[in-house]
Amino acid sequence: MPDTSPLAVCLGEGLVSFVPATAAPLEDARTFHRSLAGAEWNTAIALASAGIRAAVVSRVGDDGLGRFLTSELRRHDVDDSAVEIDADSPTGLYVKELSPRPDGSIDGTMHYYRAGSAAARMSPAMLAAPPASALLAEAALVHTTGITLALSESARAAQDAVFDRPRDGRLLSFDVNWRPALWRGREDEGRAVIADFARRADIVFCTRPDADAVFGTAEPERLRALFPEPRYLLATSPDGAVAFDGAERTDSRSLDVPVVESIGAGDAFAAGFLAGVLTGLSLTGSLARAHRIATRALISTRDHVD
């Protein structure tokens, strides 16, 4: 019997992350652990871990790293049928540099090697192909981020095409994910594009630092005034989150857990909140689920939950 539970589709770039076995300057690191990364792919895996049917629409290279990424999706019960294989462009990757903090946690710095990647060649034509078209037609929710907007003109056009599709009850989720390095030399353009997509979404996630950098304020009520269009608007920080459902505001605190490294926690938080929305939880209940899943990313140096 076919599964008729809600389907969440995530559109964006998957990356292979190489994480040093020890926290030290990169030149001193000798052993690395390989892992899946990429904001939208992290979110898809966390959604699947929360019991939500999840799929990824993307592109990877016809290489071992691309095959590793798609096998990881399948291992985590995420549908990879709409991940295209590019015979001419490589799979993107990054190397994480770990630095210990005095409090015992770890700072992670990413060094990206993604220019000219297969995912940068995402385009509206990819969405029209039967695998992606079928998933998007069935999706109850599509999740994207500001990262995809910065990869290339064709990737931005693909994201634009998703937002322009007839809704038919489908929710659009957008995580700001401001990456200054990807917008270098065109920061004002990036801010304008991200603001436009935020206004077109139903659910918007933004960290306080990103909100300040992109929108000029990190104050939740001011953000809500700037962006009245999305039903849900969430401003997050390490201490907790402020969430709006229309005019309703709820403040929540992060769970008290030992933090190993925070990269990927925002993707897990988004997945938990989206899982709550898709299963009919209240704003408070969706936030509680978001914080629970986020803790699973905070306790390891991987970017995704397991």
ZAFIFI-629543 format. One record per residue: x, y, z of N, C-alpha, C in turn; residue in three letters. Coordinates in steps of 0.2 Angstrom, whole numbers, padded with zeros to 4 digits, always signed. Atoms other than C-alpha are relative to their C-alpha. Layout:
N
XYZXYZXYZALA
...
! end
This chain:
306
+0004-0006+0000+0000+0000+0000+0004+0006+0000MET
-0005-0006+0000+0008+0017-0005-0001+0004+0006PRO
+0000-0005-0006+0013+0029+0009-0003+0006-0002ASP
+0003-0006+0001+0002+0044+0009+0001+0005+0005THR
-0002-0005-0005+0010+0053+0023+0004+0006-0004SER
-0003-0006+0003+0017+0071+0019+0007-0001-0002PRO
-0007+0001+0003+0032+0072+0008+0003+0007+0000LEU
-0004-0006+0000+0045+0085+0011+0006+0000-0005ALA
-0005+0000+0005+0057+0089-0004+0005+0006+0001VAL
-0005-0005-0002+0073+0098-0001+0005+0001-0007CYS
-0004-0001+0006+0082+0107-0016+0006+0004+0002LEU
-0006-0004-0002+0100+0112-0014+0006-0005-0001GLY
-0006+0004+0001+0118+0106-0015+0002-0004+0006GLU
-0003+0004-0005+0125+0091-0006+0008+0000-0001GLY
-0008-0001+0000+0144+0092-0001+0002-0006+0004LEU
-0004+0005-0004+0156+0079+0005+0004+0004+0005VAL
-0004-0003-0006+0164+0085+0022+0005-0004+0002SER
-0006+0003-0003+0181+0080+0027+0002+0003+0007PHE
+0000-0002-0007+0182+0082+0046+0006-0003+0003VAL
-0006+0003-0003+0199+0080+0055-0002-0004+0006PRO
+0001+0004-0005+0200+0067+0068+0001+0003+0007ALA
-0001-0004-0006+0207+0080+0081+0000+0007-0002THR
+0000-0007+0001+0205+0098+0084+0007+0003+0000ALA
-0007-0002+0001+0221+0106+0077+0000+0004-0006ALA
-0001-0004+0007+0227+0118+0063+0000-0005-0005PRO
+0001+0005+0005+0223+0110+0047+0007-0003-0003LEU
-0007+0003+0002+0242+0108+0042+0002-0005+0004GLU
-0002+0005-0004+0244+0097+0057-0005-0006+0000ASP
+0005+0005+0000+0229+0086+0053+0002-0005-0005ALA
-0002+0005+0005+0233+0069+0046-0006-0005-0001ARG
+0005+0005+0001+0217+0059+0048-0007+0004-0001THR
+0006-0003+0001+0200+0064+0042-0006-0005-0001PHE
+0006+0004+0001+0182+0057+0043-0004+0003-0005HIS
+0005-0002+0005+0171+0058+0028-0007+0000+0002ARG
+0007-0001-0002+0153+0064+0030-0004+0004-0005SER
+0005-0004+0005+0138+0071+0020-0001+0006+0003LEU
+0002-0006-0003+0135+0089+0022-0004+0004-0006ALA
+0005-0004+0005+0125+0103+0013-0006+0002+0004GLY
+0006-0002-0004+0111+0113+0022-0006-0004-0002ALA
+0006+0003+0002+0097+0106+0012+0000-0008+0001GLU
+0000+0007-0001+0103+0088+0013+0000-0002+0007TRP
+0001+0001-0008+0106+0089+0032-0007+0000+0002ASN
+0007-0001-0002+0088+0095+0033-0004-0006-0002THR
+0003+0005+0002+0082+0081+0023+0001-0006+0004ALA
-0002+0006-0004+0091+0068+0033-0004+0001+0007ILE
+0004-0001-0006+0084+0076+0049-0007-0001+0000ALA
+0007+0001+0001+0067+0076+0042-0002-0008+0000LEU
+0001+0008+0000+0068+0057+0039+0001-0003+0006ALA
+0000+0003-0007+0074+0054+0056-0006+0002+0005SER
+0006-0002-0004+0059+0063+0063-0007-0004-0003ALA
+0005+0004+0002+0048+0051+0053-0004+0003-0006GLY
+0003-0003+0006+0044+0062+0038+0003-0002-0006ILE
-0002+0002+0007+0045+0056+0020+0004+0006-0003ARG
-0005-0005+0002+0060+0066+0013+0003-0002-0007ALA
-0004+0001+0006+0068+0068-0004+0004+0006-0002ALA
-0005-0005+0002+0082+0078-0012-0001+0001-0007VAL
-0001-0002+0007+0082+0087-0029+0007+0003+0000VAL
-0007-0003+0001+0100+0091-0034+0004-0003-0005SER
-0005+0003+0005+0115+0086-0045+0006-0002+0004ARG
-0006+0002-0002+0131+0077-0041+0004-0002-0006VAL
-0004+0002+0005+0146+0073-0051+0000-0008-0001GLY
-0001+0007+0001+0149+0056-0059+0007-0003+0003ASP
-0006+0002-0004+0162+0052-0046-0001-0004+0006ASP
+0001+0004-0006+0165+0042-0030-0003+0004+0005GLY
+0003-0004-0005+0161+0057-0019-0008+0001-0001LEU
+0007+0000+0001+0144+0059-0028-0004-0007+0002GLY
+0003+0007-0002+0140+0040-0026+0000-0001+0007ARG
+0000+0000-0007+0145+0042-0008-0006+0004+0003PHE
+0006-0004-0002+0132+0056-0006-0007-0003-0001LEU
+0006+0003+0001+0118+0047-0014-0001-0006+0004THR
+0001+0006-0005+0121+0031-0004-0001+0002+0007SER
+0002-0002-0007+0121+0041+0012-0007+0002+0000GLU
+0007-0002+0000+0104+0048+0007-0004-0007+0001LEU
+0004+0006+0000+0097+0030+0004+0001-0003+0007ARG
-0001+0003-0007+0105+0024+0021-0004+0004+0005ARG
+0005-0004-0005+0095+0038+0030-0007+0000-0003HIS
+0007+0001+0003+0079+0033+0020-0002+0007-0003ASP
+0002-0006+0004+0079+0049+0010+0000-0002-0008VAL
+0001+0001+0007+0073+0048-0008+0005+0003-0004ASP
-0006-0003+0004+0088+0051-0020-0002+0000-0008ASP
+0002+0001+0007+0078+0048-0037+0001+0006-0004SER
-0001-0006+0004+0079+0066-0042+0007+0003+0001ALA
-0007-0002+0000+0098+0068-0039+0003-0002-0007VAL
-0003+0001+0007+0105+0070-0057+0007-0001+0001GLU
-0007+0002+0000+0122+0063-0061+0003+0004-0006ILE
-0003-0005+0005+0133+0076-0070+0007-0003-0002ASP
-0007+0003+0002+0147+0068-0081+0005+0004-0001ALA
-0005-0005+0002+0156+0084-0084+0003+0004+0006ASP
-0002-0005-0005+0157+0093-0067+0000-0004+0007SER
-0001+0004-0006+0163+0087-0050-0005+0001+0006PRO
+0004-0001-0006+0154+0084-0033+0004+0005+0004THR
-0003-0005-0005+0158+0099-0021+0002-0003+0006GLY
-0002+0003-0007+0167+0096-0005+0002+0006+0004LEU
-0004-0005-0004+0174+0106+0010+0004-0004+0005TYR
-0004+0002-0005+0187+0103+0023-0002+0004+0006VAL
+0002-0003-0006+0182+0107+0041+0007+0001+0004LYS
-0006-0001-0004+0196+0115+0052-0003+0001+0007GLU
+0003+0000-0007+0192+0112+0071+0005+0003+0005LEU
-0005-0003-0005+0199+0123+0085-0004+0000+0006SER
+0003+0000-0006+0196+0120+0103-0001+0006+0003PRO
+0002-0006-0004+0187+0133+0114+0002-0001+0007ARG
-0001+0001-0007+0191+0136+0132-0005-0004+0004PRO
+0005+0003-0003+0174+0130+0137-0001-0008-0002ASP
+0001+0007+0002+0177+0113+0129-0003-0002-0006GLY
+0003+0001+0006+0167+0115+0114+0005+0001-0006SER
-0004-0001+0006+0174+0116+0096-0002+0005-0005ILE
+0002-0004+0006+0174+0129+0083+0002-0003-0006ASP
-0001+0003+0007+0172+0123+0065+0001+0006-0005GLY
-0001-0004+0006+0179+0133+0050+0000-0004-0006THR
+0001+0004+0006+0174+0127+0033+0005+0003-0006MET
-0004-0002+0006+0186+0128+0018-0003-0004-0006HIS
+0004+0003+0006+0176+0125+0002+0003-0001-0006TYR
-0002+0002+0007+0180+0117-0014-0006-0002-0004TYR
+0006+0001+0003+0164+0119-0023-0001+0004-0007ARG
+0001-0004+0006+0167+0131-0038-0001-0005-0006ALA
+0001+0004+0006+0160+0124-0054-0002-0007+0001GLY
+0002+0007-0002+0152+0109-0045-0006-0002-0004SER
+0006+0002+0004+0138+0099-0053-0006+0003+0003ALA
+0006-0004-0003+0126+0107-0041-0001+0007-0002ALA
+0000-0007+0002+0130+0124-0047-0003+0000-0007ALA
+0003+0000+0007+0123+0118-0064-0008-0003+0001ARG
+0008+0001-0001+0105+0115-0056-0003+0005-0005MET
+0004-0005+0005+0092+0123-0068-0007-0002+0000SER
+0007+0001+0001+0074+0124-0072-0001-0007-0004PRO
+0001+0006+0004+0076+0110-0084+0001-0006+0004ALA
+0000+0006-0005+0081+0098-0070-0006-0001+0003MET
+0006+0000-0003+0065+0102-0062-0006-0003-0004LEU
+0005+0003+0004+0055+0097-0077+0001-0007-0002ALA
-0001+0007+0001+0063+0080-0078-0004-0004+0004ALA
+0005+0004-0004+0051+0066-0073+0002-0001+0007PRO
+0000+0001-0007+0059+0062-0057-0001+0006+0005PRO
+0001-0006-0004+0060+0079-0050-0007+0003+0000ALA
+0007-0002+0001+0043+0084-0057-0005-0004+0004SER
+0005+0005-0004+0034+0069-0049+0001+0002+0007ALA
-0001-0001-0007+0042+0073-0032-0003+0007+0002LEU
+0003-0007-0002+0037+0092-0033-0007+0000-0001LEU
+0008+0001+0001+0019+0087-0039-0003-0003+0007ALA
+0003+0004-0006+0017+0076-0023+0002+0004+0006GLU
-0002-0003-0006+0026+0087-0011-0005+0004+0004ALA
+0004-0004-0004+0017+0094+0004+0004+0007+0002ALA
-0004-0006-0002+0032+0106+0007+0007-0001-0004LEU
-0007+0000+0003+0048+0111-0002+0004+0005+0004VAL
-0005-0003-0004+0063+0117+0008+0006+0002-0004HIS
-0006-0002+0003+0077+0128+0001+0003+0005+0004THR
-0004-0004-0004+0090+0140+0007+0003+0006-0005THR
-0003-0005+0004+0099+0156+0002+0007-0002-0003GLY
-0006+0002+0003+0114+0146-0002+0000-0002-0007ILE
+0001+0002+0007+0107+0139-0018-0001+0006-0004THR
+0000-0006+0003+0103+0157-0023+0007+0003-0002LEU
-0006-0003+0001+0121+0161-0023+0005-0004-0004ALA
-0004+0005+0003+0128+0146-0032+0001+0002-0007LEU
-0001-0001+0007+0125+0151-0050-0007+0003-0002SER
+0006-0003+0003+0112+0160-0061-0005-0006-0001GLU
+0004+0006+0001+0105+0143-0066-0003-0003+0006SER
+0003+0003-0007+0103+0137-0048-0005+0005+0002ALA
+0005-0005-0002+0094+0153-0044-0006+0000-0004ARG
+0005+0001+0005+0083+0151-0059-0005-0006+0002ALA
+0004+0006-0002+0078+0133-0053-0004+0002+0007ALA
+0004-0002-0007+0074+0140-0035-0006+0004-0002GLN
+0005-0005+0002+0064+0154-0043-0006-0004-0003ASP
+0006+0004+0004+0054+0141-0054-0004-0004+0006ALA
+0004+0003-0005+0050+0131-0038-0005+0005+0004VAL
+0004-0005-0003+0043+0147-0030-0006+0002-0004PHE
+0005-0002+0005+0033+0151-0046-0005-0005-0001ASP
+0004+0005+0002+0025+0134-0047-0007+0001+0004ARG
+0006+0000-0003+0006+0133-0043+0001-0003+0007PRO
-0001+0003-0007+0005+0130-0024-0004-0006+0001ARG
+0004+0006-0001-0009+0118-0023+0000-0003+0007ASP
-0001+0002-0007-0008+0118-0004+0007-0001+0002GLY
-0007+0001-0001+0011+0116-0005+0003+0005+0004ARG
-0003-0005-0003+0021+0125+0008+0007+0001-0002LEU
-0006-0002+0002+0037+0134+0004+0004+0002+0006LEU
-0004-0001-0006+0051+0134+0017+0007+0003-0002SER
-0006-0004+0002+0066+0146+0016+0004+0001+0006PHE
-0004-0001-0005+0081+0146+0027+0006+0005-0003ASP
-0004-0005+0002+0091+0162+0025+0008-0002-0002VAL
-0007+0003+0001+0109+0154+0027+0004+0005-0004ASN
-0005-0005+0003+0119+0170+0023+0007-0003+0000TRP
-0007+0002+0001+0136+0165+0016+0004+0006-0003ARG
-0003-0006+0003+0146+0181+0013+0005-0002-0005PRO
-0005+0001+0005+0160+0172+0004-0003-0002-0007ALA
+0003+0001+0006+0147+0166-0009-0003+0006-0004LEU
+0002-0006+0003+0141+0184-0012+0005+0005+0000TRP
-0006-0005-0001+0158+0192-0011+0000+0005-0007ARG
+0001-0005+0005+0157+0208-0022-0007+0001-0003GLY
+0007-0001+0002+0138+0207-0024-0004-0001+0006ARG
+0003+0001-0007+0133+0208-0006-0007+0003-0001GLU
+0006-0004+0000+0119+0221-0010-0005-0004-0004ASP
+0004+0004+0005+0112+0210-0024-0003-0006+0005GLU
+0002+0005-0004+0112+0195-0012-0005+0001+0006GLY
+0005-0002-0005+0103+0204+0002-0007+0001-0003ARG
+0007-0002+0003+0089+0210-0010-0003-0007-0003ALA
+0003+0007+0003+0087+0192-0018-0003-0004+0006VAL
+0002+0004-0006+0086+0184-0001-0006+0003+0003ILE
+0006-0003-0002+0073+0196+0005-0006-0001-0004ALA
+0005+0002+0005+0063+0193-0010-0003-0007+0001ASP
+0002+0007-0001+0063+0174-0007-0003-0001+0007PHE
+0003+0000-0006+0059+0177+0011-0007+0002+0000ALA
+0006-0003+0000+0044+0187+0007-0005-0005-0004ARG
+0004+0005+0004+0038+0173-0005-0001-0007+0003ARG
+0000+0006-0003+0040+0159+0007-0006+0000+0005ALA
+0005+0001-0005+0027+0152+0020+0003-0001+0007ASP
-0003+0002-0006+0040+0147+0033+0007+0003-0001ILE
-0006-0003+0001+0056+0157+0035+0004-0001+0007VAL
-0004+0001-0006+0071+0153+0047+0006+0005-0001PHE
-0006-0004+0000+0085+0165+0051+0003+0001+0006CYS
-0004-0001-0007+0099+0166+0064+0000+0008+0001THR
+0000-0007-0002+0100+0183+0073+0006+0003-0004ARG
-0006-0003+0003+0118+0186+0066-0002+0001-0008PRO
+0002-0001+0007+0111+0183+0048-0005+0005-0001ASP
+0005-0005+0000+0096+0194+0051+0003+0007+0000ALA
-0003-0006+0000+0107+0208+0056+0004+0002-0006ASP
-0004-0001+0005+0119+0206+0042-0004+0001-0007ALA
+0003+0000+0006+0106+0204+0028-0006+0005+0001VAL
+0006-0004-0001+0091+0214+0035+0001+0006+0004PHE
-0001-0005-0004+0099+0226+0046-0003+0001+0007GLY
+0002+0000-0007+0091+0221+0062-0001-0008+0002THR
+0000+0007-0002+0091+0205+0073-0006+0000+0005ALA
+0005+0000-0005+0076+0211+0084-0006-0003-0003GLU
+0006+0004+0003+0061+0199+0081-0006+0004-0002PRO
+0006-0004+0002+0047+0211+0081+0001+0005-0006GLU
-0002-0004+0006+0056+0222+0069+0000-0004-0006ARG
+0000+0005+0005+0059+0207+0058-0007-0002-0002LEU
+0007+0001+0001+0041+0203+0059-0003+0005-0004ARG
+0002-0006+0004+0037+0220+0053+0002+0001-0007ALA
-0003+0000+0006+0049+0219+0039-0003-0006-0005LEU
+0002+0006+0004+0042+0202+0033-0007-0003+0003PHE
+0007+0003-0003+0023+0200+0037-0002-0005-0004PRO
+0003+0005+0005+0021+0189+0022+0000-0007+0002GLU
+0000+0007-0001+0027+0172+0028-0005-0002+0007PRO
+0004+0002-0006+0015+0163+0040+0004-0001+0006ARG
-0004+0001-0006+0029+0157+0051+0007+0003-0001TYR
-0007-0003+0001+0045+0167+0054+0003-0001+0007LEU
-0003+0002-0006+0058+0161+0066+0007+0003+0000LEU
-0006-0003-0001+0073+0170+0073+0004-0004+0005ALA
-0003+0005-0005+0086+0159+0081+0007+0002+0002THR
-0006-0001-0003+0101+0160+0092+0002-0006+0004SER
-0002+0006-0004+0112+0148+0102-0004-0001+0007PRO
+0004+0001-0006+0101+0152+0117-0007-0002-0001ASP
+0007+0002+0001+0084+0149+0109-0003+0003-0006GLY
+0003-0003+0006+0072+0155+0096-0007+0004+0002ALA
+0006-0003-0001+0058+0167+0094-0004-0002-0007VAL
+0004+0002+0006+0044+0161+0082-0007+0003+0000ALA
+0006-0003+0001+0029+0169+0075-0004-0004-0005PHE
+0005+0003+0004+0013+0161+0068-0005+0005-0001ASP
+0004-0006+0001+0004+0176+0060+0002+0005+0006GLY
-0001-0005-0005+0003+0188+0075+0002-0003+0006ALA
-0002+0003-0006+0006+0175+0088+0008-0001+0001GLU
-0007+0001-0002+0023+0175+0096+0002-0005+0005ARG
-0002+0005-0006+0032+0161+0106+0007+0001+0000THR
-0007+0000-0001+0049+0162+0114+0002-0007+0003ASP
-0002+0007-0003+0058+0146+0118+0008+0000+0001SER
-0007+0001-0002+0075+0141+0126+0003-0006-0003ARG
-0003+0006+0002+0087+0129+0119+0001-0005+0005SER
-0001+0005-0005+0089+0113+0128+0007+0000+0002LEU
-0007+0000-0003+0104+0112+0140+0004-0007-0001ASP
-0004+0006+0002+0116+0099+0132+0007+0002-0001VAL
-0007-0002+0001+0135+0099+0131+0001+0001-0008PRO
-0001-0002+0007+0139+0107+0114+0007-0002-0002VAL
-0006+0001+0003+0153+0099+0104+0002+0004-0005VAL
-0001-0005+0006+0151+0109+0088-0007+0001-0003GLU
+0007-0002+0001+0136+0119+0082-0001+0000-0008SER
+0001+0000+0008+0138+0117+0062-0005-0005-0001ILE
+0005+0004+0001+0122+0109+0056-0006+0000+0005GLY
+0005+0000-0005+0112+0112+0071-0006+0004-0002ALA
+0005-0004+0003+0102+0125+0062-0004-0004-0005GLY
+0004+0004+0005+0097+0113+0048-0004-0005+0004ASP
+0004+0005-0004+0092+0100+0061-0006+0004+0004ALA
+0005-0004-0003+0082+0114+0070-0006+0001-0005PHE
+0005-0001+0005+0073+0118+0054-0004-0006-0001ALA
+0003+0006+0001+0069+0100+0051-0005-0002+0005ALA
+0005+0001-0005+0061+0098+0068-0006+0004+0000GLY
+0006-0005+0000+0050+0113+0066-0004-0002-0006PHE
+0004+0002+0006+0045+0108+0048-0004-0007+0002LEU
+0003+0006-0002+0041+0090+0055-0006+0001+0004ALA
+0006-0002-0004+0030+0098+0068-0006+0003-0004GLY
+0005-0003+0005+0021+0109+0055-0004-0006-0004VAL
+0003+0005+0004+0018+0094+0044-0004-0005+0003LEU
+0004+0005-0004+0011+0083+0058-0005+0003+0004THR
+0006-0003-0003-0001+0096+0064+0002+0003+0007GLY
-0001-0003-0007+0008+0102+0080-0001+0007+0001LEU
+0001-0008-0001+0005+0119+0088+0007+0003-0001SER
-0006-0003+0000+0018+0132+0087+0005-0002+0005LEU
-0004+0002-0006+0025+0128+0104+0002-0007-0001THR
-0002+0007+0001+0025+0109+0100+0005+0000-0006GLY
-0005+0000+0005+0034+0112+0084+0007+0003+0002SER
-0006-0003-0003+0047+0123+0093+0004-0006+0004LEU
-0003+0005-0005+0050+0109+0106+0003-0005-0004ALA
-0002+0005+0004+0052+0096+0092+0007+0003-0003ARG
-0006-0003+0004+0065+0108+0083+0006+0000+0005ALA
-0005+0000-0005+0075+0110+0099+0003-0007+0001HIS
-0002+0007-0001+0075+0091+0102+0005-0002-0005ARG
-0004+0003+0006+0082+0087+0085+0006+0004-0001ILE
-0006-0004+0001+0094+0101+0085+0006-0002+0005ALA
-0005+0002-0005+0103+0094+0101+0004-0006-0003THR
-0003+0005+0003+0107+0079+0090+0006+0002-0004ARG
-0006-0002+0004+0118+0089+0079+0005+0004+0004ALA
-0005-0004-0004+0126+0099+0093+0005-0005+0004LEU
-0005+0005-0004+0134+0083+0101+0005-0003-0004ILE
-0005+0004+0004+0145+0078+0087+0003+0006-0005SER
-0004-0004+0005+0157+0086+0073-0003-0001-0007THR
+0003+0001+0007+0146+0079+0059-0005+0006-0001ARG
+0005-0005+0001+0134+0091+0051-0007-0002+0000ASP
+0007+0002+0001+0119+0080+0050-0001-0005+0006HIS
+0002+0005-0005+0110+0069+0063+0001-0007-0002VAL
+0000+0007+0002+0112+0050+0063-0005-0003+0005ASP
! end
